[in-house]
Amino acid sequence: MSIEKEQFDIKTYLSEFSFIKNEGLFQDEQKTDIEYLAIENNRKIPKFINEFWTSKQRQANAIHEVSYRACFKPQLPNFFITLLTKPNDIVYDPFTGRGTTIIESALLARNVVSNDLNPLSKILCRPRLFVPDLQSIQKRVDDIPLIEQITDQKNDIDLSMFYHKDTLREITSIKEYLAEKDKSNKEDDVDSWIRMVATNRLTGHSTGFFSVYTLPPNQAVSPQNQIKINAKRNQIPEYRNTKEIIIKKTRDLIKNLDKKQVKILREIGNKAIFLNKDAIDTNEIPDNSIQLTVTSPPFLDIVQYADDNWLRCWFNNIDSDKVGKNITMSKKIEDWSEVMSKVFKQLYRITKINGYVAFEVGEVRNGKVKLDEHIVRIGINQGFSCEGIMINEQMFTKTANIWGVSNNQKGTNSNRIVLFKKNDNAPLI
């Protein structure tokens, strides 16, 4: 439930926040712990430590279930959107990824601005604002013409280690169909939905994907390593019916949506802005227009874009090497901080007076580098006031531990969010 911003003090709200856990017949109330980070000029930034949300607290809508590397749970943006905005406010994500912030905002009837330098982001995000009916999708996939055979001109790479020949024939047919629609500027919402689902189903580790068993869908293993996986598992690609898989995944994605939600998503989608730019260069966004930014930036991990995305880029006729050269992953904290300073300069320009930025970061290099502490200084230097560092600390269940889920020695999973506000005494840009 949103609160009138003029009467609302976020620090008081977080310090007095109580998280209620239901444990059978008993309720366990967990209150906020407060620590402080000392920064320059004898200033102290509060750290609010609690379980502010949990994936069990409110089941997220299934429309979010699109795989992508390093994405946060929908409950995170939901917390800030419901608390700090009202319907028709504009919510922004400069590093959209799979679109968690964008989709959750749209479900809550907030307008959205999306940006990501990765062109795959829009392919995975925008179609979910324009949800076609299942019958239209079924008819369209049935109508996609099946090519007679795969020639060297149609596939310039060997994918036989991933796909049965008949499956590959179907994938290539869908790929060519979508390429022609895009080239002729005739790709509609149904086509875009099929592109989104097919892109997400290219490879994975279950029969719900087009490929033989391989890495999870947010990472594309190389052909050479897939050959090794096949040999180790004594497996060969078996036929997968791509049309049936697309329909099944569609059913899974839309199962929680009612007609009212579909209508709201479309209304927001019609006004949405999707940018494919560096987050430091988003001049299309008007000054003082964004009520809330919720995002998680690229960290200091050494990730090669082409290695993870070569197959998805192949399917969508994107030059993965070219995109990868533009997506730089800073290895040094000094370089990363310099880039983030430029991002925050843009964020300050576009944020409304009394608007907020919720910047989710993490601990890297086994906790030796605390990016939240660096971000505090960066945001303040660009003109924001830092309302505090939120640490959403969630204890693991025994089931989670069975699957090897662990982030630190305490047995907890933490989100670290630095929360900034553009105060009413801030100079207008």
C-alpha positions as CSV (number, residue, x, y, z in Angstrom):
1,M,0.0,0.0,0.0
2,S,1.5,3.3,-1.0
3,I,1.7,6.2,1.5
4,E,1.4,9.9,0.8
5,K,4.9,11.0,0.1
6,E,4.5,14.4,1.7
7,Q,3.7,12.7,5.1
8,F,6.1,9.8,4.7
9,D,9.5,9.3,6.2
10,I,11.1,6.1,4.8
11,K,13.7,5.9,7.6
12,T,11.0,5.8,10.2
13,Y,9.1,3.2,8.2
14,L,12.1,0.9,7.8
15,S,13.2,1.2,11.4
16,E,9.8,0.3,12.7
17,F,9.1,-2.4,10.2
18,S,8.1,-5.8,11.6
19,F,8.1,-8.9,9.4
20,I,5.5,-11.5,10.6
21,K,6.4,-15.1,9.9
22,N,3.7,-17.7,10.2
23,E,5.0,-20.8,11.8
24,G,2.1,-23.2,12.1
25,L,0.0,-22.1,15.1
26,F,2.5,-19.4,16.1
27,Q,3.5,-16.1,14.7
28,D,7.1,-15.0,14.9
29,E,7.6,-11.2,14.7
30,Q,11.0,-10.1,13.4
31,K,11.9,-6.5,14.0
32,T,14.5,-4.3,12.2
33,D,18.1,-4.2,13.4
34,I,19.9,-1.0,12.7
35,E,23.6,-0.6,12.2
36,Y,25.5,2.4,10.9
37,L,28.1,3.1,8.1
38,A,30.4,5.9,8.9
39,I,31.3,8.1,6.0
40,E,33.1,11.4,5.5
41,N,32.2,14.6,7.5
42,N,31.2,12.5,10.5
43,R,28.1,11.3,8.8
44,K,26.4,8.0,9.5
45,I,24.3,6.1,7.1
46,P,21.8,3.7,8.7
47,K,21.7,0.0,7.7
48,F,18.2,-1.4,8.1
49,I,18.5,-5.2,8.5
50,N,15.3,-7.3,8.4
51,E,13.4,-9.7,6.3
52,F,11.4,-7.1,4.4
53,W,10.0,-9.5,1.9
54,T,10.2,-13.2,1.0
55,S,9.3,-15.2,-2.0
56,K,6.9,-17.1,0.2
57,Q,5.2,-13.9,1.4
58,R,3.4,-13.3,-1.8
59,Q,3.7,-15.6,-4.8
60,A,4.9,-13.7,-7.8
61,N,3.0,-13.8,-11.0
62,A,4.1,-16.5,-13.3
63,I,4.5,-14.0,-16.1
64,H,7.9,-13.2,-14.6
65,E,9.3,-16.7,-15.2
66,V,11.7,-16.0,-18.0
67,S,15.3,-17.1,-17.3
68,Y,18.1,-14.6,-17.3
69,R,21.4,-14.3,-15.6
70,A,21.6,-12.6,-12.2
71,C,18.0,-11.4,-11.9
72,F,16.3,-10.5,-8.6
73,K,12.9,-11.8,-7.4
74,P,9.8,-9.8,-8.2
75,Q,9.1,-9.3,-4.5
76,L,12.0,-6.8,-4.4
77,P,10.7,-4.2,-6.8
78,N,7.2,-4.9,-5.6
79,F,8.2,-3.7,-2.1
80,F,9.4,-0.3,-3.4
81,I,6.8,0.2,-6.1
82,T,3.9,-0.3,-3.7
83,L,5.6,1.8,-0.9
84,L,7.0,4.7,-2.9
85,T,4.7,5.2,-6.0
86,K,1.1,5.4,-6.9
87,P,-0.7,4.3,-10.1
88,N,0.4,6.1,-13.3
89,D,3.7,7.2,-11.7
90,I,6.7,6.3,-13.9
91,V,9.1,3.6,-12.8
92,Y,12.5,3.1,-14.5
93,D,15.1,0.4,-14.8
94,P,18.4,1.4,-16.5
95,F,19.6,-2.2,-16.5
96,T,16.3,-4.0,-17.4
97,G,17.6,-7.5,-18.0
98,R,14.7,-9.9,-18.2
99,G,12.3,-7.1,-17.1
100,T,11.4,-7.9,-13.5
101,T,11.0,-4.3,-12.5
102,I,9.2,-3.4,-15.7
103,I,6.7,-6.2,-15.6
104,E,6.0,-5.9,-11.9
105,S,5.4,-2.1,-12.3
106,A,3.0,-2.7,-15.2
107,L,1.1,-5.3,-13.2
108,L,0.7,-2.6,-10.5
109,A,-0.5,0.0,-13.1
110,R,2.6,2.1,-13.1
111,N,4.0,3.5,-16.3
112,V,7.5,2.3,-17.3
113,V,10.7,3.3,-18.9
114,S,13.1,0.4,-19.8
115,N,16.7,0.5,-20.9
116,D,19.3,-2.1,-21.5
117,L,22.4,-2.1,-23.8
118,N,21.7,-5.8,-24.4
119,P,19.1,-6.1,-27.3
120,L,17.9,-9.4,-25.9
121,S,16.4,-7.5,-23.0
122,K,13.7,-5.9,-25.0
123,I,13.0,-9.2,-26.9
124,L,12.4,-10.9,-23.5
125,C,10.6,-8.1,-21.8
126,R,8.3,-6.1,-24.1
127,P,6.2,-9.0,-25.4
128,R,4.9,-9.7,-21.9
129,L,3.2,-6.3,-21.9
130,F,1.2,-7.4,-25.0
131,V,-0.1,-10.9,-24.1
132,P,-1.9,-12.5,-27.0
133,D,-4.6,-15.0,-26.4
134,L,-3.6,-18.7,-26.5
135,Q,-5.7,-19.5,-29.6
136,S,-3.9,-16.8,-31.6
137,I,-0.5,-18.2,-30.6
138,Q,-1.5,-21.8,-31.4
139,K,-2.8,-20.8,-34.8
140,R,0.4,-18.8,-35.6
141,V,2.8,-21.5,-34.6
142,D,0.8,-24.0,-36.7
143,D,1.0,-21.6,-39.7
144,I,4.7,-21.1,-39.6
145,P,6.0,-22.9,-42.8
146,L,8.4,-25.7,-42.3
147,I,11.5,-25.5,-44.5
148,E,12.2,-28.5,-46.6
149,Q,15.8,-29.0,-45.5
150,I,18.6,-27.2,-43.7
151,T,21.3,-26.0,-46.0
152,D,24.7,-24.5,-45.2
153,Q,23.3,-21.1,-46.1
154,K,20.5,-21.4,-43.6
155,N,22.7,-22.5,-40.7
156,D,26.3,-21.4,-40.8
157,I,27.1,-23.2,-37.5
158,D,26.9,-26.9,-36.5
159,L,24.2,-27.3,-33.8
160,S,23.8,-31.1,-34.0
161,M,25.3,-31.5,-30.5
162,F,22.3,-29.6,-29.1
163,Y,19.3,-30.6,-31.4
164,H,17.8,-33.5,-33.2
165,K,17.8,-32.8,-36.9
166,D,14.1,-32.5,-37.0
167,T,14.0,-30.2,-34.0
168,L,16.7,-28.0,-35.6
169,R,14.7,-27.9,-38.8
170,E,11.7,-26.5,-36.8
171,I,13.9,-24.0,-34.9
172,T,15.4,-22.8,-38.2
173,S,11.9,-22.5,-39.7
174,I,10.8,-20.3,-36.8
175,K,14.0,-18.3,-37.0
176,E,13.6,-17.6,-40.8
177,Y,9.9,-16.8,-40.4
178,L,10.6,-14.2,-37.7
179,A,13.5,-12.7,-39.6
180,E,11.3,-12.2,-42.6
181,K,8.6,-10.6,-40.5
182,D,11.2,-8.3,-38.9
183,K,12.7,-7.4,-42.2
184,S,9.4,-6.5,-43.7
185,N,8.3,-4.6,-40.5
186,K,5.3,-6.9,-40.1
187,E,6.2,-8.6,-36.8
188,D,3.1,-8.3,-34.6
189,D,2.4,-9.0,-30.9
190,V,1.9,-12.7,-31.6
191,D,5.1,-13.0,-33.5
192,S,7.0,-11.1,-30.8
193,W,5.5,-13.5,-28.1
194,I,6.7,-16.5,-30.1
195,R,10.1,-15.0,-30.5
196,M,10.3,-14.3,-26.7
197,V,9.3,-17.9,-25.7
198,A,11.4,-19.6,-28.3
199,T,14.5,-17.5,-27.3
200,N,13.9,-18.7,-23.7
201,R,13.4,-22.3,-24.7
202,L,16.5,-22.8,-26.9
203,T,18.6,-24.7,-24.4
204,G,18.1,-26.0,-20.9
205,H,18.2,-29.0,-18.6
206,S,14.8,-30.5,-18.9
207,T,12.4,-31.8,-21.6
208,G,10.7,-28.3,-21.5
209,F,13.5,-27.0,-23.7
210,F,14.3,-27.6,-27.4
211,S,17.8,-29.0,-26.7
212,V,19.2,-32.1,-25.2
213,Y,20.3,-31.8,-21.5
214,T,22.7,-28.9,-21.1
215,L,23.3,-25.9,-18.9
216,P,20.4,-23.7,-17.5
217,P,18.9,-21.4,-20.1
218,N,20.6,-18.3,-18.9
219,Q,24.0,-19.7,-20.1
220,A,24.7,-21.1,-23.5
221,V,27.5,-23.7,-23.4
222,S,29.9,-23.8,-26.3
223,P,29.5,-26.5,-29.0
224,Q,32.7,-28.1,-27.9
225,N,31.7,-28.3,-24.2
226,Q,28.2,-29.6,-25.2
227,I,29.9,-32.5,-27.0
228,K,31.7,-33.3,-23.8
229,I,28.5,-33.1,-21.8
230,N,26.8,-35.5,-24.3
231,A,29.7,-38.0,-24.0
232,K,29.8,-37.8,-20.2
233,R,26.0,-38.4,-20.0
234,N,26.0,-40.9,-22.8
235,Q,23.2,-38.9,-24.5
236,I,22.3,-37.9,-28.0
237,P,19.7,-35.2,-28.9
238,E,16.3,-36.6,-29.2
239,Y,13.4,-35.0,-31.0
240,R,11.6,-32.2,-29.2
241,N,8.3,-30.7,-30.6
242,T,9.0,-27.0,-30.6
243,K,5.4,-26.0,-31.2
244,E,4.2,-28.0,-28.2
245,I,7.0,-26.6,-26.0
246,I,6.1,-23.0,-27.0
247,I,2.4,-23.6,-26.2
248,K,3.3,-25.3,-22.9
249,K,5.6,-22.4,-21.8
250,T,3.0,-19.9,-22.9
251,R,0.4,-21.6,-20.7
252,D,2.8,-21.5,-17.8
253,L,3.5,-17.8,-18.2
254,I,-0.1,-16.7,-18.5
255,K,-1.7,-19.0,-15.9
256,N,-2.0,-16.3,-13.2
257,L,-3.2,-13.5,-15.5
258,D,-6.8,-12.5,-15.6
259,K,-8.5,-10.3,-18.3
260,K,-8.1,-7.2,-16.2
261,Q,-4.4,-7.7,-15.8
262,V,-3.9,-8.4,-19.5
263,K,-5.7,-5.2,-20.2
264,I,-3.6,-3.2,-17.7
265,L,-0.3,-4.7,-19.1
266,R,-1.4,-3.6,-22.6
267,E,-2.4,-0.1,-21.5
268,I,1.0,0.3,-19.8
269,G,2.8,-1.2,-22.8
270,N,1.2,1.3,-25.2
271,K,2.8,4.1,-23.2
272,A,6.1,2.3,-22.3
273,I,9.5,3.5,-23.5
274,F,12.1,0.9,-24.4
275,L,15.7,2.1,-24.9
276,N,18.7,0.1,-26.1
277,K,21.5,2.4,-24.9
278,D,24.3,2.8,-22.5
279,A,22.7,3.8,-19.1
280,I,25.0,6.9,-19.0
281,D,23.5,8.2,-22.2
282,T,19.7,8.2,-21.9
283,N,18.9,11.8,-23.0
284,E,15.5,10.7,-24.4
285,I,14.2,10.5,-20.8
286,P,12.9,13.9,-19.7
287,D,14.3,15.8,-16.7
288,N,12.5,15.3,-13.4
289,S,10.1,12.7,-14.8
290,I,10.9,9.4,-12.9
291,Q,9.2,8.8,-9.5
292,L,11.2,5.6,-8.8
293,T,14.1,3.7,-10.2
294,V,14.6,0.1,-9.1
295,T,17.6,-1.7,-10.6
296,S,20.6,-3.9,-10.2
297,P,23.7,-3.0,-12.2
298,P,26.3,-5.2,-13.7
299,F,28.8,-6.1,-11.1
300,L,32.6,-6.9,-11.1
301,D,32.1,-10.4,-12.4
302,I,34.1,-11.3,-15.5
303,V,31.3,-12.4,-17.9
304,Q,31.8,-12.7,-21.6
305,Y,28.6,-11.7,-23.3
306,A,29.2,-13.7,-26.4
307,D,29.9,-16.9,-24.4
308,D,26.6,-16.7,-22.6
309,N,24.4,-15.4,-25.4
310,W,25.8,-16.7,-28.7
311,L,22.9,-19.1,-29.3
312,R,20.2,-16.6,-28.4
313,C,21.9,-14.0,-30.6
314,W,22.1,-16.5,-33.4
315,F,18.4,-17.2,-33.3
316,N,17.6,-13.5,-33.3
317,N,20.2,-12.5,-35.9
318,I,22.2,-10.4,-33.5
319,D,25.9,-10.0,-33.8
320,S,27.0,-11.2,-30.3
321,D,30.6,-10.2,-30.7
322,K,29.6,-6.6,-31.6
323,V,27.2,-6.3,-28.7
324,G,29.7,-7.8,-26.3
325,K,32.3,-5.2,-27.2
326,N,29.9,-2.5,-26.1
327,I,28.9,-4.2,-22.9
328,T,32.0,-3.6,-20.8
329,M,32.3,-5.4,-17.5
330,S,34.6,-3.4,-15.2
331,K,37.1,-5.6,-13.3
332,K,38.4,-2.9,-11.0
333,I,36.3,-1.2,-8.4
334,E,37.7,2.2,-9.4
335,D,36.6,1.7,-13.0
336,W,33.2,0.3,-11.9
337,S,32.7,3.3,-9.6
338,E,33.5,5.8,-12.4
339,V,30.9,4.2,-14.7
340,M,28.3,4.2,-11.9
341,S,29.0,7.9,-11.2
342,K,28.0,8.7,-14.7
343,V,24.9,6.5,-14.3
344,F,23.9,8.4,-11.2
345,K,24.4,11.7,-12.9
346,Q,21.7,10.6,-15.4
347,L,19.5,9.2,-12.6
348,Y,19.7,12.5,-10.7
349,R,18.7,14.4,-13.8
350,I,15.6,12.3,-14.5
351,T,14.3,11.7,-11.0
352,K,11.4,13.9,-9.8
353,I,11.7,15.9,-6.6
354,N,10.8,13.5,-3.7
355,G,11.5,10.6,-6.1
356,Y,13.6,7.6,-5.2
357,V,16.3,5.3,-6.5
358,A,16.5,1.7,-5.1
359,F,19.9,0.4,-6.2
360,E,20.4,-3.3,-5.5
361,V,24.0,-4.4,-5.2
362,G,25.9,-7.3,-3.7
363,E,29.0,-8.3,-2.0
364,V,31.7,-9.6,-4.4
365,R,35.0,-11.4,-3.9
366,N,33.8,-13.2,-0.8
367,G,32.6,-10.1,0.8
368,K,35.9,-8.2,0.6
369,V,34.3,-5.6,-1.7
370,K,31.0,-4.1,-0.4
371,L,29.6,-2.3,-3.4
372,D,26.8,-0.8,-1.3
373,E,29.3,1.3,0.6
374,H,30.8,2.6,-2.7
375,I,27.3,3.4,-4.1
376,V,26.4,5.4,-1.0
377,R,29.2,7.9,-1.8
378,I,28.5,7.9,-5.5
379,G,24.8,8.8,-5.1
380,I,25.5,11.5,-2.5
381,N,28.2,13.0,-4.7
382,Q,25.7,13.4,-7.5
383,G,23.2,15.2,-5.3
384,F,20.9,12.5,-3.8
385,S,20.4,12.1,-0.1
386,C,21.0,8.5,1.1
387,E,18.1,7.3,3.1
388,G,19.9,4.2,4.1
389,I,21.1,0.7,3.2
390,M,18.4,-2.0,3.3
391,I,19.7,-5.5,3.9
392,N,16.9,-8.0,3.2
393,E,18.2,-11.0,5.0
394,Q,16.3,-14.3,4.4
395,M,17.1,-17.5,6.3
396,F,17.4,-20.6,4.2
397,T,15.1,-23.5,4.6
398,K,16.4,-27.1,4.9
399,T,15.0,-27.7,1.4
400,A,16.9,-24.8,0.0
401,N,20.1,-26.1,1.6
402,I,19.6,-29.5,0.0
403,W,20.0,-27.7,-3.4
404,G,23.3,-26.1,-2.3
405,V,21.9,-22.6,-1.9
406,S,24.2,-20.5,0.3
407,N,25.5,-17.0,0.1
408,N,27.4,-16.7,3.4
409,Q,28.3,-18.5,6.6
410,K,25.2,-17.4,8.4
411,G,23.0,-19.5,6.1
412,T,21.2,-16.5,4.8
413,N,20.5,-15.0,1.4
414,S,20.9,-11.2,1.3
415,N,19.8,-8.4,-0.9
416,R,21.6,-5.1,-0.3
417,I,19.7,-2.1,-1.6
418,V,21.0,1.5,-1.3
419,L,18.0,3.8,-1.1
420,F,18.3,7.4,-2.3
421,K,15.9,10.3,-2.4
422,K,16.0,13.5,-4.5
423,N,14.9,16.1,-1.9
424,D,12.7,19.1,-2.5
425,N,15.6,21.4,-1.8
426,A,17.5,19.9,-4.7
427,P,18.3,22.2,-7.6
428,L,16.2,21.6,-10.7
429,I,18.2,20.4,-13.7
